[in-house]
Structures are given as structure tokens and as C-alpha cells.
């Protein structure tokens, strides 16, 4: 009989691999973690034909609109984001990925995510249900946990 896999070690390895992957993408694009998250959020919005504004990024990233303004300025200077007028709000701006950003994100993330989707699709139905329960439970734990207070 095979030994039970160390699921915690495997999950830790997965989280480390994901952080390392994101770090490589960030270095390739010359941006930080929050910048990459913003680019991905804008890209997802575009694929869904949704309008993404600074206030949307602030909410999704849990940062202030002032911080988003600096972030968007930085991404615009790097040639990754354009601001276009929001027809529904005279002062508002819609955030869009530039062609450069689209190529960078698509060229990096799409092949990786396609490999992941292919691997996930190969999981047989009974095992998929078990894995789904595990992932859903772990997500619920992380979504509901507050970090502990730091005591001096």
C-alpha cells in the first residue's frame, strides 16, 4: 500500500511555486507584485467586457484610491496601461491594457494557465470532487482568517 501523500507539504510547495512564478513575471516586466495583480485584474475585466476603473482596483486590491493612482501612473509610464475617458462619468477614467501589456501577460500567463487547465482536466471525476472539497475548504479558511495581532 502506498504511503499517504503529505498534502500540507504539497500545498506549501504549490504556494511557493506560485509566488516564485509571479516573481519571475514581475522581474520580466519590471514591476512589483501589486502592479502585476492590477494588470491581471484589468486584463480579466477586458476579457469579460467589464469596465475597470481606479476605484475597482482599489477595492479588489484592498488599497486606497491614492495608492491606485500612483500604481496606475507607474504602469502608464512603463507603457502597460492607458486611461480612457469614462462616458458615464465625465471625470472618471477607464483603465485598459496597452498592446505591450497584453502581449506580455498573454505571452507569459496564457501558456502556463493552459498547462494547468490541461492537467486539471485530466483529474478523474471522483478525485476531482475530493480535490474540489479540499480546495474550497482551504480557500474558506484563508478568506475568513485575520492575521494575528503583533504584540511587542
N, CA, C and O atoms as a GROMACS GRO file, in nm:
protein
  608
    1UNK      N    1   0.084  -0.118   0.000
    1UNK     CA    2   0.000   0.000   0.000
    1UNK      C    3   0.089   0.125   0.000
    1UNK      O    4   0.188   0.132   0.073
    2UNK      N    5   0.053   0.222  -0.081
    2UNK     CA    6   0.130   0.346  -0.089
    2UNK      C    7   0.110   0.428   0.037
    2UNK      O    8   0.004   0.426   0.100
    3UNK      N    9   0.215   0.500   0.074
    3UNK     CA   10   0.206   0.590   0.190
    3UNK      C   11   0.118   0.709   0.154
    3UNK      O   12   0.114   0.754   0.039
    4UNK      N   13   0.050   0.758   0.254
    4UNK     CA   14  -0.036   0.876   0.233
    4UNK      C   15   0.052   0.994   0.192
    4UNK      O   16   0.153   1.021   0.257
    5UNK      N   17   0.014   1.065   0.085
    5UNK     CA   18   0.093   1.183   0.045
    5UNK      C   19   0.085   1.292   0.152
    5UNK      O   20  -0.016   1.307   0.220
    6UNK      N   21   0.193   1.367   0.164
    6UNK     CA   22   0.196   1.478   0.259
    6UNK      C   23   0.130   1.598   0.190
    6UNK      O   24   0.197   1.679   0.126
    7UNK      N   25   0.000   1.609   0.206
    7UNK     CA   26  -0.077   1.714   0.137
    7UNK      C   27  -0.035   1.853   0.180
    7UNK      O   28  -0.030   1.945   0.097
    8UNK      N   29  -0.005   1.871   0.308
    8UNK     CA   30   0.037   2.003   0.354
    8UNK      C   31   0.167   2.044   0.286
    8UNK      O   32   0.182   2.158   0.242
    9UNK      N   33   0.262   1.951   0.276
    9UNK     CA   34   0.388   1.981   0.208
    9UNK      C   35   0.365   2.013   0.060
    9UNK      O   36   0.428   2.104   0.005
   10UNK      N   37   0.275   1.939  -0.002
   10UNK     CA   38   0.244   1.965  -0.143
   10UNK      C   39   0.177   2.101  -0.162
   10UNK      O   40   0.207   2.172  -0.258
   11UNK      N   41   0.087   2.137  -0.072
   11UNK     CA   42   0.023   2.269  -0.080
   11UNK      C   43   0.124   2.380  -0.056
   11UNK      O   44   0.119   2.484  -0.122
   12UNK      N   45   0.214   2.359   0.038
   12UNK     CA   46   0.319   2.458   0.064
   12UNK      C   47   0.407   2.474  -0.059
   12UNK      O   48   0.444   2.586  -0.096
   13UNK      N   49   0.442   2.362  -0.122
   13UNK     CA   50   0.522   2.368  -0.245
   13UNK      C   51   0.448   2.443  -0.355
   13UNK      O   52   0.508   2.524  -0.427
   14UNK      N   53   0.317   2.418  -0.368
   14UNK     CA   54   0.237   2.487  -0.469
   14UNK      C   55   0.236   2.638  -0.444
   14UNK      O   56   0.255   2.716  -0.537
   15UNK      N   57   0.213   2.677  -0.320
   15UNK     CA   58   0.210   2.820  -0.289
   15UNK      C   59   0.345   2.885  -0.315
   15UNK      O   60   0.352   2.998  -0.365
   16UNK      N   61   0.453   2.815  -0.282
   16UNK     CA   62   0.588   2.867  -0.308
   16UNK      C   63   0.612   2.878  -0.459
   16UNK      O   64   0.666   2.977  -0.507
   17UNK      N   65   0.572   2.775  -0.533
   17UNK     CA   66   0.589   2.777  -0.678
   17UNK      C   67   0.512   2.893  -0.741
   17UNK      O   68   0.560   2.958  -0.834
   18UNK      N   69   0.391   2.918  -0.690
   18UNK     CA   70   0.311   3.028  -0.744
   18UNK      C   71   0.376   3.162  -0.714
   18UNK      O   72   0.382   3.249  -0.802
   19UNK      N   73   0.426   3.180  -0.592
   19UNK     CA   74   0.496   3.305  -0.558
   19UNK      C   75   0.620   3.323  -0.645
   19UNK      O   76   0.648   3.432  -0.694
   20UNK      N   77   0.695   3.214  -0.663
   20UNK     CA   78   0.816   3.221  -0.746
   20UNK      C   79   0.781   3.254  -0.891
   20UNK      O   80   0.850   3.333  -0.956
   21UNK      N   81   0.674   3.192  -0.942
   21UNK     CA   82   0.629   3.220  -1.079
   21UNK      C   83   0.594   3.368  -1.093
   21UNK      O   84   0.640   3.435  -1.186
   22UNK      N   85   0.514   3.419  -0.999
   22UNK     CA   86   0.477   3.560  -1.005
   22UNK      C   87   0.600   3.649  -0.997
   22UNK      O   88   0.608   3.751  -1.065
   23UNK      N   89   0.697   3.611  -0.913
   23UNK     CA   90   0.821   3.688  -0.902
   23UNK      C   91   0.896   3.694  -1.034
   23UNK      O   92   0.951   3.797  -1.071
   24UNK      N   93   0.900   3.580  -1.104
   24UNK     CA   94   0.966   3.579  -1.236
   24UNK      C   95   0.894   3.669  -1.335
   24UNK      O   96   0.958   3.740  -1.413
   25UNK      N   97   0.761   3.666  -1.333
   25UNK     CA   98   0.683   3.752  -1.422
   25UNK      C   99   0.708   3.899  -1.386
   25UNK      O  100   0.730   3.981  -1.475
   26UNK      N  101   0.707   3.930  -1.258
   26UNK     CA  102   0.731   4.068  -1.214
   26UNK      C  103   0.868   4.117  -1.261
   26UNK      O  104   0.881   4.228  -1.312
   27UNK      N  105   0.970   4.034  -1.243
   27UNK     CA  106   1.105   4.074  -1.286
   27UNK      C  107   1.110   4.091  -1.438
   27UNK      O  108   1.173   4.184  -1.488
   28UNK      N  109   1.044   4.001  -1.510
   28UNK     CA  110   1.043   4.010  -1.658
   28UNK      C  111   0.979   4.140  -1.703
   28UNK      O  112   1.026   4.203  -1.799
   29UNK      N  113   0.872   4.181  -1.635
   29UNK     CA  114   0.802   4.303  -1.674
   29UNK      C  115   0.858   4.428  -1.606
   29UNK      O  116   0.824   4.540  -1.644
   30UNK      N  117   0.943   4.410  -1.506
   30UNK     CA  118   1.000   4.523  -1.434
   30UNK      C  119   0.899   4.593  -1.344
   30UNK      O  120   0.901   4.715  -1.331
   31UNK      N  121   0.810   4.515  -1.283
   31UNK     CA  122   0.705   4.571  -1.197
   31UNK      C  123   0.700   4.494  -1.066
   31UNK      O  124   0.767   4.393  -1.049
   32UNK      N  125   0.619   4.545  -0.972
   32UNK     CA  126   0.603   4.480  -0.843
   32UNK      C  127   0.479   4.391  -0.838
   32UNK      O  128   0.404   4.381  -0.934
   33UNK      N  129   0.461   4.328  -0.722
   33UNK     CA  130   0.352   4.232  -0.704
   33UNK      C  131   0.214   4.297  -0.720
   33UNK      O  132   0.127   4.241  -0.786
   34UNK      N  133   0.196   4.414  -0.661
   34UNK     CA  134   0.066   4.480  -0.670
   34UNK      C  135   0.040   4.527  -0.813
   34UNK      O  136  -0.073   4.524  -0.861
   35UNK      N  137   0.147   4.570  -0.880
   35UNK     CA  138   0.134   4.611  -1.021
   35UNK      C  139   0.088   4.493  -1.107
   35UNK      O  140   0.000   4.508  -1.192
   36UNK      N  141   0.148   4.376  -1.085
   36UNK     CA  142   0.110   4.258  -1.162
   36UNK      C  143  -0.034   4.220  -1.133
   36UNK      O  144  -0.109   4.186  -1.225
   37UNK      N  145  -0.073   4.224  -1.007
   37UNK     CA  146  -0.212   4.193  -0.972
   37UNK      C  147  -0.307   4.289  -1.043
   37UNK      O  148  -0.413   4.248  -1.092
   38UNK      N  149  -0.270   4.417  -1.049
   38UNK     CA  150  -0.354   4.516  -1.116
   38UNK      C  151  -0.364   4.487  -1.265
   38UNK      O  152  -0.474   4.492  -1.322
   39UNK      N  153  -0.252   4.456  -1.329
   39UNK     CA  154  -0.255   4.424  -1.472
   39UNK      C  155  -0.345   4.304  -1.499
   39UNK      O  156  -0.423   4.303  -1.594
   40UNK      N  157  -0.334   4.203  -1.414
   40UNK     CA  158  -0.418   4.084  -1.432
   40UNK      C  159  -0.565   4.118  -1.413
   40UNK      O  160  -0.650   4.068  -1.487
   41UNK      N  161  -0.597   4.200  -1.314
   41UNK     CA  162  -0.737   4.239  -1.291
   41UNK      C  163  -0.792   4.318  -1.409
   41UNK      O  164  -0.906   4.295  -1.451
   42UNK      N  165  -0.713   4.410  -1.461
   42UNK     CA  166  -0.758   4.487  -1.578
   42UNK      C  167  -0.778   4.393  -1.696
   42UNK      O  168  -0.876   4.405  -1.769
   43UNK      N  169  -0.684   4.300  -1.716
   43UNK     CA  170  -0.696   4.204  -1.826
   43UNK      C  171  -0.819   4.116  -1.815
   43UNK      O  172  -0.887   4.091  -1.914
   44UNK      N  173  -0.849   4.069  -1.694
   44UNK     CA  174  -0.969   3.987  -1.673
   44UNK      C  175  -1.093   4.071  -1.704
   44UNK      O  176  -1.186   4.022  -1.769
   45UNK      N  177  -1.095   4.195  -1.659
   45UNK     CA  178  -1.208   4.283  -1.688
   45UNK      C  179  -1.228   4.301  -1.837
   45UNK      O  180  -1.340   4.296  -1.886
   46UNK      N  181  -1.119   4.321  -1.909
   46UNK     CA  182  -1.129   4.339  -2.054
   46UNK      C  183  -1.184   4.213  -2.121
   46UNK      O  184  -1.268   4.222  -2.210
   47UNK      N  185  -1.136   4.096  -2.078
   47UNK     CA  186  -1.185   3.971  -2.138
   47UNK      C  187  -1.333   3.950  -2.112
   47UNK      O  188  -1.403   3.887  -2.192
   48UNK      N  189  -1.381   4.003  -2.000
   48UNK     CA  190  -1.523   3.990  -1.965
   48UNK      C  191  -1.606   4.108  -2.016
   48UNK      O  192  -1.725   4.118  -1.988
   49UNK      N  193  -1.542   4.197  -2.091
   49UNK     CA  194  -1.607   4.320  -2.139
   49UNK      C  195  -1.661   4.404  -2.025
   49UNK      O  196  -1.769   4.462  -2.035
   50UNK      N  197  -1.586   4.409  -1.916
   50UNK     CA  198  -1.623   4.490  -1.800
   50UNK      C  199  -1.534   4.614  -1.794
   50UNK      O  200  -1.418   4.609  -1.833
   51UNK      N  201  -1.591   4.721  -1.746
   51UNK     CA  202  -1.515   4.844  -1.727
   51UNK      C  203  -1.438   4.833  -1.596
   51UNK      O  204  -1.494   4.796  -1.493
   52UNK      N  205  -1.309   4.866  -1.600
   52UNK     CA  206  -1.227   4.866  -1.480
   52UNK      C  207  -1.178   5.009  -1.458
   52UNK      O  208  -1.114   5.068  -1.544
   53UNK      N  209  -1.210   5.062  -1.341
   53UNK     CA  210  -1.168   5.197  -1.303
   53UNK      C  211  -1.076   5.187  -1.182
   53UNK      O  212  -1.061   5.081  -1.122
   54UNK      N  213  -1.015   5.298  -1.148
   54UNK     CA  214  -0.924   5.300  -1.032
   54UNK      C  215  -0.995   5.255  -0.905
   54UNK      O  216  -0.937   5.182  -0.824
   55UNK      N  217  -1.118   5.296  -0.888
   55UNK     CA  218  -1.192   5.258  -0.767
   55UNK      C  219  -1.213   5.107  -0.762
   55UNK      O  220  -1.215   5.048  -0.654
   56UNK      N  221  -1.228   5.043  -0.878
   56UNK     CA  222  -1.244   4.898  -0.884
   56UNK      C  223  -1.114   4.828  -0.841
   56UNK      O  224  -1.117   4.730  -0.767
   57UNK      N  225  -1.001   4.880  -0.889
   57UNK     CA  226  -0.873   4.824  -0.848
   57UNK      C  227  -0.850   4.842  -0.699
   57UNK      O  228  -0.803   4.751  -0.632
   58UNK      N  229  -0.885   4.959  -0.647
   58UNK     CA  230  -0.867   4.984  -0.504
   58UNK      C  231  -0.943   4.881  -0.422
   58UNK      O  232  -0.890   4.827  -0.325
   59UNK      N  233  -1.066   4.855  -0.460
   59UNK     CA  234  -1.148   4.757  -0.386
   59UNK      C  235  -1.090   4.616  -0.400
   59UNK      O  236  -1.079   4.543  -0.302
   60UNK      N  237  -1.052   4.578  -0.521
   60UNK     CA  238  -1.003   4.442  -0.545
   60UNK      C  239  -0.868   4.417  -0.479
   60UNK      O  240  -0.839   4.307  -0.434
   61UNK      N  241  -0.785   4.521  -0.474
   61UNK     CA  242  -0.650   4.506  -0.418
   61UNK      C  243  -0.643   4.546  -0.271
   61UNK      O  244  -0.538   4.531  -0.207
   62UNK      N  245  -0.754   4.597  -0.216
   62UNK     CA  246  -0.759   4.642  -0.076
   62UNK      C  247  -0.653   4.749  -0.048
   62UNK      O  248  -0.582   4.743   0.052
   63UNK      N  249  -0.646   4.847  -0.140
   63UNK     CA  250  -0.558   4.961  -0.119
   63UNK      C  251  -0.638   5.088  -0.144
   63UNK      O  252  -0.749   5.083  -0.198
   64UNK      N  253  -0.583   5.201  -0.105
   64UNK     CA  254  -0.654   5.327  -0.119
   64UNK      C  255  -0.656   5.372  -0.265
   64UNK      O  256  -0.574   5.329  -0.347
   65UNK      N  257  -0.750   5.460  -0.296
   65UNK     CA  258  -0.755   5.515  -0.432
   65UNK      C  259  -0.630   5.599  -0.460
   65UNK      O  260  -0.585   5.608  -0.574
   66UNK      N  261  -0.574   5.661  -0.356
   66UNK     CA  262  -0.450   5.737  -0.374
   66UNK      C  263  -0.336   5.643  -0.414
   66UNK      O  264  -0.256   5.675  -0.502
   67UNK      N  265  -0.329   5.526  -0.350
   67UNK     CA  266  -0.226   5.428  -0.385
   67UNK      C  267  -0.249   5.375  -0.526
   67UNK      O  268  -0.153   5.353  -0.600
   68UNK      N  269  -0.375   5.356  -0.564
   68UNK     CA  270  -0.405   5.310  -0.701
   68UNK      C  271  -0.364   5.416  -0.802
   68UNK      O  272  -0.314   5.382  -0.909
   69UNK      N  273  -0.384   5.541  -0.769
   69UNK     CA  274  -0.345   5.649  -0.860
   69UNK      C  275  -0.195   5.643  -0.888
   69UNK      O  276  -0.152   5.656  -1.002
   70UNK      N  277  -0.116   5.624  -0.783
   70UNK     CA  278   0.030   5.611  -0.801
   70UNK      C  279   0.064   5.486  -0.881
   70UNK      O  280   0.151   5.489  -0.968
   71UNK      N  281  -0.004   5.376  -0.851
   71UNK     CA  282   0.017   5.250  -0.922
   71UNK      C  283  -0.013   5.266  -1.071
   71UNK      O  284   0.067   5.225  -1.155
   72UNK      N  285  -0.127   5.326  -1.103
   72UNK     CA  286  -0.166   5.343  -1.243
   72UNK      C  287  -0.069   5.438  -1.313
   72UNK      O  288  -0.034   5.416  -1.429
   73UNK      N  289  -0.025   5.544  -1.245
   73UNK     CA  290   0.076   5.633  -1.303
   73UNK      C  291   0.202   5.555  -1.339
   73UNK      O  292   0.258   5.571  -1.448
   74UNK      N  293   0.245   5.470  -1.247
   74UNK     CA  294   0.365   5.389  -1.268
   74UNK      C  295   0.346   5.294  -1.388
   74UNK      O  296   0.435   5.282  -1.472
   75UNK      N  297   0.231   5.228  -1.395
   75UNK     CA  298   0.204   5.135  -1.506
   75UNK      C  299   0.190   5.209  -1.639
   75UNK      O  300   0.229   5.157  -1.743
   76UNK      N  301   0.134   5.329  -1.635
   76UNK     CA  302   0.122   5.409  -1.757
   76UNK      C  303   0.261   5.452  -1.806
   76UNK      O  304   0.290   5.445  -1.926
   77UNK      N  305   0.347   5.496  -1.713
   77UNK     CA  306   0.483   5.535  -1.751
   77UNK      C  307   0.560   5.417  -1.809
   77UNK      O  308   0.643   5.434  -1.899
   78UNK      N  309   0.533   5.297  -1.758
   78UNK     CA  310   0.601   5.176  -1.808
   78UNK      C  311   0.543   5.128  -1.941
   78UNK      O  312   0.597   5.037  -2.003
   79UNK      N  313   0.433   5.192  -1.984
   79UNK     CA  314   0.373   5.155  -2.111
   79UNK      C  315   0.279   5.036  -2.104
   79UNK      O  316   0.255   4.968  -2.204
   80UNK      N  317   0.224   5.009  -1.984
   80UNK     CA  318   0.136   4.893  -1.966
   80UNK      C  319  -0.012   4.927  -1.956
   80UNK      O  320  -0.096   4.841  -1.980
   81UNK      N  321  -0.044   5.052  -1.923
   81UNK     CA  322  -0.185   5.088  -1.901
   81UNK      C  323  -0.215   5.220  -1.971
   81UNK      O  324  -0.134   5.313  -1.970
   82UNK      N  325  -0.333   5.227  -2.031
   82UNK     CA  326  -0.388   5.351  -2.084
   82UNK      C  327  -0.511   5.388  -2.003
   82UNK      O  328  -0.582   5.302  -1.952
   83UNK      N  329  -0.534   5.518  -1.993
   83UNK     CA  330  -0.657   5.568  -1.931
   83UNK      C  331  -0.741   5.630  -2.042
   83UNK      O  332  -0.692   5.714  -2.118
   84UNK      N  333  -0.867   5.587  -2.052
   84UNK     CA  334  -0.957   5.647  -2.150
   84UNK      C  335  -1.075   5.708  -2.076
   84UNK      O  336  -1.112   5.659  -1.969
   85UNK      N  337  -1.134   5.813  -2.132
   85UNK     CA  338  -1.248   5.877  -2.064
   85UNK      C  339  -1.362   5.778  -2.042
   85UNK      O  340  -1.393   5.696  -2.129
   86UNK      N  341  -1.424   5.787  -1.926
   86UNK     CA  342  -1.542   5.706  -1.893
   86UNK      C  343  -1.665   5.783  -1.939
   86UNK      O  344  -1.695   5.888  -1.882
   87UNK      N  345  -1.737   5.734  -2.040
   87UNK     CA  346  -1.853   5.807  -2.092
   87UNK      C  347  -1.963   5.828  -1.987
   87UNK      O  348  -2.043   5.920  -1.999
   88UNK      N  349  -1.966   5.743  -1.885
   88UNK     CA  350  -2.070   5.756  -1.783
   88UNK      C  351  -2.029   5.847  -1.669
   88UNK      O  352  -2.110   5.879  -1.582
   89UNK      N  353  -1.901   5.891  -1.668
   89UNK     CA  354  -1.850   5.977  -1.561
   89UNK      C  355  -1.749   6.072  -1.623
   89UNK      O  356  -1.638   6.032  -1.658
   90UNK      N  357  -1.787   6.197  -1.636
   90UNK     CA  358  -1.703   6.295  -1.703
   90UNK      C  359  -1.562   6.306  -1.649
   90UNK      O  360  -1.469   6.332  -1.725
   91UNK      N  361  -1.544   6.285  -1.518
   91UNK     CA  362  -1.411   6.294  -1.459
   91UNK      C  363  -1.342   6.158  -1.450
   91UNK      O  364  -1.220   6.152  -1.432
   92UNK      N  365  -1.417   6.051  -1.463
   92UNK     CA  366  -1.362   5.917  -1.445
   92UNK      C  367  -1.283   5.869  -1.566
   92UNK      O  368  -1.299   5.919  -1.677
   93UNK      N  369  -1.199   5.772  -1.540
   93UNK     CA  370  -1.118   5.711  -1.646
   93UNK      C  371  -1.133   5.560  -1.640
   93UNK      O  372  -1.138   5.500  -1.533
   94UNK      N  373  -1.140   5.500  -1.758
   94UNK     CA  374  -1.141   5.355  -1.771
   94UNK      C  375  -0.997   5.310  -1.792
   94UNK      O  376  -0.923   5.370  -1.871
   95UNK      N  377  -0.957   5.206  -1.723
   95UNK     CA  378  -0.822   5.155  -1.735
   95UNK      C  379  -0.819   5.041  -1.837
   95UNK      O  380  -0.902   4.951  -1.833
   96UNK      N  381  -0.724   5.048  -1.928
   96UNK     CA  382  -0.711   4.948  -2.034
   96UNK      C  383  -0.565   4.906  -2.045
   96UNK      O  384  -0.474   4.987  -2.025
   97UNK      N  385  -0.543   4.779  -2.076
   97UNK     CA  386  -0.408   4.733  -2.102
   97UNK      C  387  -0.363   4.784  -2.238
   97UNK      O  388  -0.441   4.787  -2.333
   98UNK      N  389  -0.237   4.822  -2.246
   98UNK     CA  390  -0.180   4.856  -2.376
   98UNK      C  391  -0.152   4.726  -2.451
   98UNK      O  392  -0.156   4.617  -2.394
   99UNK      N  393  -0.123   4.740  -2.579
   99UNK     CA  394  -0.087   4.622  -2.659
   99UNK      C  395   0.037   4.556  -2.600
   99UNK      O  396   0.048   4.433  -2.598
  100UNK      N  397   0.129   4.637  -2.552
  100UNK     CA  398   0.252   4.584  -2.490
  100UNK      C  399   0.217   4.497  -2.369
  100UNK      O  400   0.271   4.387  -2.354
  101UNK      N  401   0.128   4.546  -2.285
  101UNK     CA  402   0.089   4.470  -2.165
  101UNK      C  403   0.014   4.343  -2.204
  101UNK      O  404   0.036   4.237  -2.145
  102UNK      N  405  -0.074   4.354  -2.302
  102UNK     CA  406  -0.150   4.236  -2.346
  102UNK      C  407  -0.055   4.127  -2.394
  102UNK      O  408  -0.070   4.010  -2.359
  103UNK      N  409   0.043   4.166  -2.475
  103UNK     CA  410   0.141   4.068  -2.524
  103UNK      C  411   0.221   4.007  -2.410
  103UNK      O  412   0.245   3.887  -2.407
  104UNK      N  413   0.261   4.092  -2.315
  104UNK     CA  414   0.342   4.044  -2.203
  104UNK      C  415   0.263   3.948  -2.115
  104UNK      O  416   0.314   3.842  -2.077
  105UNK      N  417   0.139   3.984  -2.083
  105UNK     CA  418   0.057   3.899  -1.996
  105UNK      C  419   0.015   3.773  -2.070
  105UNK      O  420   0.027   3.662  -2.016
  106UNK      N  421  -0.033   3.789  -2.192
  106UNK     CA  422  -0.076   3.672  -2.271
  106UNK      C  423   0.042   3.579  -2.296
  106UNK      O  424   0.030   3.457  -2.285
  107UNK      N  425   0.156   3.638  -2.332
  107UNK     CA  426   0.273   3.557  -2.362
  107UNK      C  427   0.328   3.483  -2.242
  107UNK      O  428   0.395   3.380  -2.257
  108UNK      N  429   0.302   3.533  -2.124
  108UNK     CA  430   0.353   3.471  -2.002
  108UNK      C  431   0.249   3.382  -1.937
  108UNK      O  432   0.273   3.263  -1.915
  109UNK      N  433   0.134   3.439  -1.906
  109UNK     CA  434   0.034   3.366  -1.828
  109UNK      C  435  -0.044   3.263  -1.910
  109UNK      O  436  -0.070   3.153  -1.861
  110UNK      N  437  -0.082   3.297  -2.032
  110UNK     CA  438  -0.168   3.206  -2.108
  110UNK      C  439  -0.108   3.066  -2.126
  110UNK      O  440  -0.178   2.968  -2.103
  111UNK      N  441   0.019   3.054  -2.168
  111UNK     CA  442   0.074   2.918  -2.182
  111UNK      C  443   0.078   2.843  -2.049
  111UNK      O  444   0.051   2.723  -2.043
  112UNK      N  445   0.113   2.913  -1.943
  112UNK     CA  446   0.120   2.850  -1.811
  112UNK      C  447  -0.018   2.805  -1.766
  112UNK      O  448  -0.035   2.691  -1.721
  113UNK      N  449  -0.116   2.894  -1.777
  113UNK     CA  450  -0.252   2.859  -1.733
  113UNK      C  451  -0.312   2.750  -1.820
  113UNK      O  452  -0.393   2.670  -1.771
  114UNK      N  453  -0.275   2.745  -1.947
  114UNK     CA  454  -0.326   2.639  -2.034
  114UNK      C  455  -0.271   2.503  -1.989
  114UNK      O  456  -0.344   2.404  -1.989
  115UNK      N  457  -0.144   2.498  -1.952
  115UNK     CA  458  -0.087   2.374  -1.899
  115UNK      C  459  -0.158   2.332  -1.771
  115UNK      O  460  -0.186   2.213  -1.751
  116UNK      N  461  -0.188   2.429  -1.685
  116UNK     CA  462  -0.260   2.398  -1.560
  116UNK      C  463  -0.400   2.348  -1.591
  116UNK      O  464  -0.444   2.248  -1.534
  117UNK      N  465  -0.471   2.417  -1.682
  117UNK     CA  466  -0.607   2.373  -1.718
  117UNK      C  467  -0.606   2.231  -1.776
  117UNK      O  468  -0.694   2.151  -1.746
  118UNK      N  469  -0.507   2.201  -1.858
  118UNK     CA  470  -0.496   2.068  -1.918
  118UNK      C  471  -0.475   1.962  -1.810
  118UNK      O  472  -0.538   1.856  -1.812
  119UNK      N  473  -0.387   1.991  -1.715
  119UNK     CA  474  -0.361   1.896  -1.607
  119UNK      C  475  -0.485   1.877  -1.520
  119UNK      O  476  -0.519   1.764  -1.484
  120UNK      N  477  -0.553   1.986  -1.488
  120UNK     CA  478  -0.673   1.979  -1.404
  120UNK      C  479  -0.782   1.899  -1.476
  120UNK      O  480  -0.855   1.823  -1.412
  121UNK      N  481  -0.794   1.917  -1.606
  121UNK     CA  482  -0.897   1.846  -1.683
  121UNK      C  483  -0.875   1.695  -1.684
  121UNK      O  484  -0.968   1.619  -1.709
  122UNK      N  485  -0.754   1.652  -1.658
  122UNK     CA  486  -0.722   1.509  -1.659
  122UNK      C  487  -0.756   1.440  -1.527
  122UNK      O  488  -0.747   1.317  -1.519
  123UNK      N  489  -0.793   1.515  -1.426
  123UNK     CA  490  -0.827   1.454  -1.297
  123UNK      C  491  -0.962   1.384  -1.311
  123UNK      O  492  -1.060   1.447  -1.350
  124UNK      N  493  -0.968   1.254  -1.281
  124UNK     CA  494  -1.095   1.181  -1.293
  124UNK      C  495  -1.202   1.238  -1.200
  124UNK      O  496  -1.171   1.296  -1.096
  125UNK      N  497  -1.328   1.221  -1.239
  125UNK     CA  498  -1.442   1.282  -1.168
  125UNK      C  499  -1.443   1.256  -1.017
  125UNK      O  500  -1.456   1.353  -0.942
  126UNK      N  501  -1.431   1.132  -0.970
  126UNK     CA  502  -1.439   1.113  -0.824
  126UNK      C  503  -1.328   1.188  -0.750
  126UNK      O  504  -1.351   1.248  -0.644
  127UNK      N  505  -1.206   1.186  -0.806
  127UNK     CA  506  -1.094   1.257  -0.743
  127UNK      C  507  -1.114   1.408  -0.754
  127UNK      O  508  -1.078   1.482  -0.662
  128UNK      N  509  -1.172   1.453  -0.864
  128UNK     CA  510  -1.196   1.596  -0.882
  128UNK      C  511  -1.289   1.649  -0.774
  128UNK      O  512  -1.269   1.759  -0.722
  129UNK      N  513  -1.391   1.572  -0.740
  129UNK     CA  514  -1.484   1.615  -0.635
  129UNK      C  515  -1.413   1.626  -0.501
  129UNK      O  516  -1.438   1.719  -0.425
  130UNK      N  517  -1.323   1.532  -0.472
  130UNK     CA  518  -1.247   1.536  -0.346
  130UNK      C  519  -1.152   1.655  -0.345
  130UNK      O  520  -1.143   1.727  -0.245
  131UNK      N  521  -1.082   1.675  -0.455
  131UNK     CA  522  -0.989   1.788  -0.465
  131UNK      C  523  -1.066   1.920  -0.452
  131UNK      O  524  -1.020   2.013  -0.386
  132UNK      N  525  -1.183   1.927  -0.515
  132UNK     CA  526  -1.265   2.049  -0.508
  132UNK      C  527  -1.306   2.078  -0.364
  132UNK      O  528  -1.301   2.193  -0.320
  133UNK      N  529  -1.346   1.976  -0.290
  133UNK     CA  530  -1.381   1.995  -0.149
  133UNK      C  531  -1.262   2.048  -0.069
  133UNK      O  532  -1.276   2.139   0.012
  134UNK      N  533  -1.146   1.990  -0.093
  134UNK     CA  534  -1.025   2.032  -0.023
  134UNK      C  535  -0.992   2.178  -0.056
  134UNK      O  536  -0.971   2.258   0.034
  135UNK      N  537  -0.989   2.211  -0.185
  135UNK     CA  538  -0.953   2.347  -0.226
  135UNK      C  539  -1.055   2.449  -0.177
  135UNK      O  540  -1.018   2.558  -0.133
  136UNK      N  541  -1.182   2.414  -0.184
  136UNK     CA  542  -1.287   2.504  -0.135
  136UNK      C  543  -1.272   2.526   0.015
  136UNK      O  544  -1.284   2.639   0.063
  137UNK      N  545  -1.247   2.420   0.090
  137UNK     CA  546  -1.229   2.433   0.234
  137UNK      C  547  -1.108   2.517   0.270
  137UNK      O  548  -1.115   2.602   0.359
  138UNK      N  549  -0.997   2.494   0.201
  138UNK     CA  550  -0.876   2.573   0.227
  138UNK      C  551  -0.898   2.720   0.192
  138UNK      O  552  -0.855   2.809   0.265
  139UNK      N  553  -0.965   2.745   0.080
  139UNK     CA  554  -0.995   2.884   0.042
  139UNK      C  555  -1.081   2.950   0.147
  139UNK      O  556  -1.058   3.066   0.182
  140UNK      N  557  -1.180   2.879   0.198
  140UNK     CA  558  -1.267   2.935   0.302
  140UNK      C  559  -1.189   2.971   0.427
  140UNK      O  560  -1.214   3.074   0.489
  141UNK      N  561  -1.094   2.886   0.465
  141UNK     CA  562  -1.011   2.915   0.582
  141UNK      C  563  -0.933   3.044   0.559
  141UNK      O  564  -0.933   3.133   0.644
  142UNK      N  565  -0.865   3.053   0.444
  142UNK     CA  566  -0.782   3.170   0.417
  142UNK      C  567  -0.865   3.297   0.401
  142UNK      O  568  -0.822   3.404   0.443
  143UNK      N  569  -0.982   3.286   0.342
  143UNK     CA  570  -1.069   3.403   0.323
  143UNK      C  571  -1.124   3.453   0.456
  143UNK      O  572  -1.150   3.573   0.471
  144UNK      N  573  -1.141   3.364   0.552
  144UNK     CA  574  -1.203   3.403   0.678
  144UNK      C  575  -1.107   3.436   0.789
  144UNK      O  576  -1.148   3.488   0.893
  145UNK      N  577  -0.979   3.408   0.770
  145UNK     CA  578  -0.883   3.428   0.877
  145UNK      C  579  -0.828   3.570   0.876
  145UNK      O  580  -0.797   3.627   0.772
  146UNK      N  581  -0.818   3.626   0.994
  146UNK     CA  582  -0.749   3.752   1.011
  146UNK      C  583  -0.608   3.721   1.059
  146UNK      O  584  -0.588   3.627   1.135
  147UNK      N  585  -0.510   3.799   1.015
  147UNK     CA  586  -0.375   3.776   1.067
  147UNK      C  587  -0.373   3.806   1.216
  147UNK      O  588  -0.445   3.894   1.262
  148UNK      N  589  -0.290   3.734   1.292
  148UNK     CA  590  -0.284   3.760   1.436
  148UNK      C  591  -0.228   3.898   1.464
  148UNK      O  592  -0.147   3.951   1.386
  149UNK      N  593  -0.271   3.956   1.574
  149UNK     CA  594  -0.215   4.085   1.616
  149UNK      C  595  -0.069   4.065   1.653
  149UNK      O  596  -0.032   3.965   1.715
  150UNK      N  597   0.012   4.160   1.614
  150UNK     CA  598   0.153   4.155   1.650
  150UNK      C  599   0.169   4.227   1.783
  150UNK      O  600   0.128   4.342   1.799
  151UNK      N  601   0.229   4.157   1.878
  151UNK     CA  602   0.248   4.213   2.012
  151UNK      C  603   0.396   4.240   2.032
  151UNK      O  604   0.480   4.155   2.004
  152UNK      N  605   0.426   4.360   2.080
  152UNK     CA  606   0.567   4.394   2.107
  152UNK      C  607   0.618   4.321   2.226
  152UNK      O  608   0.734   4.337   2.264
   0.00000   0.00000   0.00000
